Amino acid sequence: MTDPNPYDVARRCAEALLQRDAASRALGITLISATPGSAQVSMRVRDDMLQGHGTCHGGFLFALADTAFALACNSHDAATVAQGCSIEYLVPGQLGDQLVAHAQELHRGKRTGTYDVRIDNQHGQPVALFRGKSYQVRGTVLARETIDK
């Protein structure tokens, strides 16, 4: 038996997680790409995502970044959860903006990892910067997918 292609594993993990993620689907978050240690997802800012000042609520920006982070840190098919996260808001997201979150693995140890996520708008302007720390728990992402088939 040959070792599975890590790029295929990363894509399958991202697709499986998003298929089970009702919150991300409700926000309209879609997968652009997933590779080992990285992921890109997208979301359009809707009117029901605006806060009292008329710009995108920070919680929705956090959710977008957190989804990209989750896909990146689970891309190796080892079940992984967030241990801690922080976000810096740079410019407001506007109604109709097409936001893209790019997550990248900076370090992956035996049980923990560090990931950076940058959210850009459709003009390539940075909207927010997010850092997530991950913790590997028991199990895999794709084992559940195999059982469900």
C-alpha distance (Angstrom), angle and dihedral (degrees) to the residues before:
residue distance angle dihedral
M1 . . .
T2 3.81 . .
D3 3.78 125.0 .
P4 3.79 112.5 -98.3
N5 3.78 117.7 -104.4
P6 3.86 105.5 -99.2
Y7 3.82 91.1 -144.1
D8 3.78 90.9 54.6
V9 3.81 90.5 46.3
A10 3.82 91.4 51.5
R11 3.81 92.2 50.1
R12 3.81 93.0 46.4
C13 3.81 91.6 48.1
A14 3.82 91.2 51.1
E15 3.79 92.9 47.8
A16 3.82 92.2 47.4
L17 3.80 93.6 48.8
L18 3.80 94.0 46.9
Q19 3.80 91.3 47.6
R20 3.84 88.4 56.8
D21 3.85 94.2 41.4
A22 3.80 107.3 92.7
A23 3.82 92.6 173.1
S24 3.81 94.8 57.0
R25 3.80 91.7 44.1
A26 3.83 90.6 51.3
L27 3.81 89.1 53.9
G28 3.81 90.6 51.6
I29 3.81 93.5 -115.3
T30 3.79 111.1 165.0
L31 3.79 132.8 -170.8
I32 3.80 117.5 -111.6
S33 3.80 98.9 172.0
A34 3.78 144.1 -23.4
T35 3.78 127.8 -163.6
P36 3.80 131.0 162.1
G37 3.81 105.5 -59.0
S38 3.79 96.9 -0.8
A39 3.79 142.7 72.2
Q40 3.80 140.2 175.7
V41 3.78 124.4 -153.3
S42 3.78 133.2 173.3
M43 3.81 137.7 -149.0
R44 3.81 133.3 177.8
V45 3.84 116.0 -136.2
R46 3.82 107.7 -118.4
D47 3.80 128.8 -165.9
D48 3.82 91.0 -106.2
M49 3.85 88.1 60.5
L50 3.82 94.8 60.8
Q51 3.80 122.5 107.7
G52 3.81 128.6 -150.0
H53 3.81 94.5 -73.3
G54 3.81 92.2 54.7
T55 3.80 97.5 -107.8
C56 3.80 132.3 105.9
H57 3.80 112.4 -68.4
G58 3.80 111.1 -112.7
G59 3.79 90.7 -127.2
F60 3.80 90.4 65.8
L61 3.81 91.2 49.6
F62 3.81 88.6 50.0
A63 3.82 90.7 49.5
L64 3.81 91.5 51.8
A65 3.81 92.2 49.4
D66 3.80 91.7 43.8
T67 3.81 90.9 53.8
A68 3.81 91.8 52.4
F69 3.82 89.1 46.6
A70 3.82 91.6 50.8
L71 3.80 92.6 50.7
A72 3.80 92.8 47.7
C73 3.79 96.2 48.4
N74 3.82 92.7 45.2
S75 3.81 93.3 46.6
H76 3.81 93.0 100.6
D77 3.85 91.6 60.3
A78 3.79 93.6 -110.7
A79 3.82 112.0 124.7
T80 3.79 105.3 -112.5
V81 3.81 133.5 175.9
A82 3.79 135.7 -170.0
Q83 3.78 116.6 -86.9
G84 3.79 94.4 -179.3
C85 3.79 140.2 -20.7
S86 3.79 139.6 -169.0
I87 3.79 133.5 -173.4
E88 3.79 137.0 -160.5
Y89 3.81 117.2 -156.4
L90 3.81 110.9 -145.4
V91 3.82 105.3 173.6
P92 3.80 130.6 -3.2
G93 3.77 122.1 -93.0
Q94 3.80 110.0 -124.0
L95 3.79 132.2 -145.4
G96 3.80 108.4 -82.1
D97 3.81 95.4 18.0
Q98 3.80 114.6 145.2
L99 3.79 102.5 -140.5
V100 3.78 124.5 -162.4
A101 3.80 122.9 -163.7
H102 3.81 115.9 -156.5
A103 3.83 113.5 -164.1
Q104 3.79 121.3 -166.6
E105 3.79 130.8 -175.9
L106 3.81 111.3 -125.0
H107 3.80 97.8 175.9
R108 3.79 135.0 0.8
G109 3.77 118.5 -172.0
K110 3.78 130.9 174.6
R111 3.84 94.2 -71.7
T112 3.81 107.4 -4.6
G113 3.77 137.1 54.9
T114 3.79 142.2 -179.5
Y115 3.81 123.4 -137.1
D116 3.79 134.5 -178.5
V117 3.79 122.6 -151.5
R118 3.79 125.1 -167.4
I119 3.79 120.3 -166.3
D120 3.80 115.3 -154.1
N121 3.80 130.0 -177.2
Q122 3.81 124.0 -131.7
H123 3.82 89.8 -84.2
G124 3.81 92.1 57.9
Q125 3.80 90.6 -108.6
P126 3.82 113.9 145.2
V127 3.81 111.1 -115.4
A128 3.81 101.5 174.9
L129 3.80 143.3 -3.1
F130 3.80 120.3 -144.1
R131 3.80 131.7 -174.5
G132 3.78 121.1 -163.1
K133 3.77 131.4 -171.4
S134 3.79 115.7 -154.3
Y135 3.79 135.0 -156.1
Q136 3.80 123.2 -158.8
V137 3.80 114.8 -132.9
R138 3.79 129.2 -175.0
G139 3.77 122.0 -65.1
T140 3.76 137.8 24.9
V141 3.78 136.1 -89.3
L142 3.79 97.1 -126.1
A143 3.83 98.0 45.8
R144 3.80 88.3 77.6
E145 3.83 90.2 48.0
T146 3.84 89.5 54.2
I147 3.81 91.7 49.3
D148 3.82 91.9 48.8
K149 3.81 92.8 55.4
